């Protein structure tokens, strides 16, 4: 898995302060076109649960900015949480989920290693596995996802 800094994205940059003002973090914006209309998918995160009310608040808050960004377009907006098993798109996402359960498929041993994400930097992550702390370089992580089961385990 590669660690790449977030690529410049004008829409992401415009919507970030709006979402931050609602005490949430903007994780991803995806814009696609289909049959003359624009579909905008927004993924937001906050500590705790992102519920329907949170998604509705974000939707209402971002529409005026989207009207300016897409003045002549017929567009639709979908706001969602990362999901309980979000597949990480890039290693830079790890920093957003410190304190959450994460599972990584490792290239070096061809199996999953999971635990609570303690830290993440430009080179590696550190997981508390219940059997000790494990540091994984991004080079050996084939894929990674959120995994709530480690959060439940760590609280028992």
Residue pairs with C-beta under 8 A, 6 or more apart in sequence:
1 88
1 90
1 91
1 138
1 139
1 141
1 142
1 143
1 144
2 90
2 91
2 138
3 90
3 91
3 92
3 122
3 123
3 138
4 90
4 91
4 92
5 92
6 12
6 92
9 29
10 69
11 29
11 31
11 40
11 69
12 26
12 28
12 29
14 65
14 69
15 26
15 29
15 42
15 62
15 65
16 26
18 58
18 61
18 62
18 65
19 25
19 26
19 42
19 44
19 58
19 61
19 62
20 26
21 61
22 54
22 57
22 58
22 61
23 46
24 44
24 45
24 46
24 50
24 54
24 58
25 44
25 45
25 46
25 96
26 42
26 43
26 44
27 43
27 44
27 45
27 82
27 93
27 96
28 41
28 42
28 43
28 89
29 40
29 41
29 42
29 43
30 40
30 41
31 38
31 39
31 40
31 41
32 38
32 39
32 41
33 39
36 74
37 73
37 74
37 75
37 76
38 70
38 73
38 74
38 75
38 76
39 75
39 76
39 78
40 66
40 75
40 76
40 77
40 78
41 78
41 80
42 58
42 62
42 77
42 78
42 79
42 80
43 79
43 80
43 81
43 82
44 50
44 54
44 55
44 58
44 79
44 80
44 81
45 81
45 82
45 96
45 97
46 54
49 81
50 80
50 81
50 82
54 81
55 79
55 80
55 81
56 79
58 79
59 77
59 79
62 77
62 79
63 77
66 75
66 77
82 146
83 146
84 146
84 147
84 148
85 145
85 146
85 147
85 148
86 145
86 146
87 143
87 144
87 145
88 94
88 143
88 144
88 145
91 120
91 138
91 141
91 144
94 102
94 117
94 120
94 125
94 144
95 120
95 121
97 117
97 146
98 117
98 118
98 119
98 120
99 116
99 117
100 116
100 117
100 146
100 151
101 114
101 115
101 116
101 117
101 146
101 147
101 148
101 149
101 150
101 151
101 152
101 153
101 154
102 114
102 115
102 116
102 117
102 125
102 127
102 144
102 145
102 146
102 147
102 150
103 112
103 113
103 114
103 144
103 145
103 146
103 147
103 150
104 112
104 113
104 114
104 125
104 127
104 136
104 141
104 142
104 143
104 144
105 111
105 112
105 141
105 142
105 143
105 144
106 112
106 113
106 136
106 140
106 141
106 142
107 139
107 140
107 141
107 142
108 140
113 127
113 129
113 134
113 136
114 127
114 129
114 147
114 149
114 150
115 127
115 128
115 129
115 130
115 134
115 150
115 154
116 127
116 128
116 150
116 151
116 154
117 125
117 126
117 127
118 126
118 127
118 128
118 133
119 125
119 126
120 126
123 137
123 138
124 135
124 136
124 137
124 138
125 135
125 136
125 138
125 141
126 133
126 134
126 135
126 136
127 133
127 134
127 135
127 136
128 154
130 153
130 154
